Amino acid sequence: MKNKKSTNLIILTGSGSGGPIAPLLALVPHLEKELGRASFLFIGAKGGTVEQHMAKKAGISFIGITAAKLRRYWSLSNIFTPLRLLMGLVQAYRVLNALHPRCVVGAGGFVQVPVCYAAWMLGIPVFIHQQDVMPGLANKLCAPIASRITVTFRESMADFPHGWSVRNLQTVNKVIWTGNPVRELVVPPREKAIKHFKLDPDYPTVLIMGGGTGALSLNTLVAESLGMLTKSFNVLHITGKGKKGSPHKRERYAAFEFIDDMASSYAAADMVLCRAGLSTITELAALKKPAILVPLPGTHQELNALYLSEEQAVLTLDQKLITPDNLATFLRTALFDHVLLKSLGKLLHELMPPHAGQNVAKVIAKALEAK
């Protein structure tokens, strides 16, 4: 069934965490520039508070549909996955059929699958973006029906079919290396940021964060090693909402559950210790910030960290092997090696193509013009 009446409405879709959502929101101003006066709607998971909050904050309307998490291991919940997928597909079809958007853009997350397939059924072009080194299951499932696939890393181009689709067996190169779209950050002077967080201007600063929902293991390590850490440098600690940092007040330590002004956080930091999610890594690359990655065990983050470490663009720590003592020693050694810091920031920046948001938007605009 062909899309009857195309508007300049763009559907963004993704769920699960802030990871798949951040590049989509960063893409919005570039799509507006390339496509003219476009409007946007975010379709996420019903009850998906992360994507709903981020969309609302960006001024984008949100609709939630039933979503089935696609587990690749045995779980009793898998019994209900087909039913939930069907429900999500029907709901997505109704929304898209009523709105007749110009295209659908996804960047991963389980809710993407029914939205993209509903779009394909209606003849609406589908575009997907692959952030991580390893393709997620949602993107693998949507790759055959995607008009174009953009990827963060050149190496990821080999992980997707080049141009075959369910409807059309013509071979075209539809996988494009663009880099990862990232929001623009206006970074203030370091002195201003240090003063804002009430840190010591005479000491270097490590920014430690565990992602949007925090990381209990990292928070615990910081609390246990804080005395050793603050002897040598400032610690700016983002603990995650609902989580607290060290209960002890110390000089050169500032803890926050959440910081809206990440530009100031990055400005204050001489080095960042964080998880290996691509949205954060892309921001660090854009700002040439040296990073120490502690990937979440058993996730795609481990491959992200491994790839970047092999390229000598980051340092990595294995969460299972970190102790308060070796964390303090490792941070102190790295932070006072100025040649290393400069090299890490430079190499990370060079691995990420500049103007990624513009690159992805141009790919989408060009494909739509060819329709």
Secondary structure as UniProt FT lines:
FT   STRAND          9..13
FT   HELIX           18..35
FT   STRAND          39..45
FT   TURN            46..47
FT   HELIX           49..57
FT   TURN            58..59
FT   STRAND          61..65
FT   HELIX           76..80
FT   HELIX           81..99
FT   STRAND          103..106
FT   TURN            110..111
FT   HELIX           112..121
FT   TURN            122..123
FT   STRAND          126..130
FT   HELIX           137..142
FT   HELIX           143..145
FT   STRAND          148..151
FT   HELIX           154..159
FT   STRAND          175..177
FT   HELIX           190..196
FT   TURN            197..198
FT   TURN            201..202
FT   STRAND          205..209
FT   TURN            212..213
FT   HELIX           216..229
FT   TURN            230..232
FT   STRAND          234..238
FT   TURN            241..242
FT   TURN            251..252
FT   STRAND          253..256
FT   HELIX           262..268
FT   STRAND          271..274
FT   HELIX           278..287
FT   STRAND          291..293
FT   TURN            297..298
FT   HELIX           301..310
FT   TURN            311..312
FT   STRAND          315..316
FT   HELIX           319..321
FT   HELIX           324..335
FT   HELIX           338..351
FT   HELIX           356..369
//
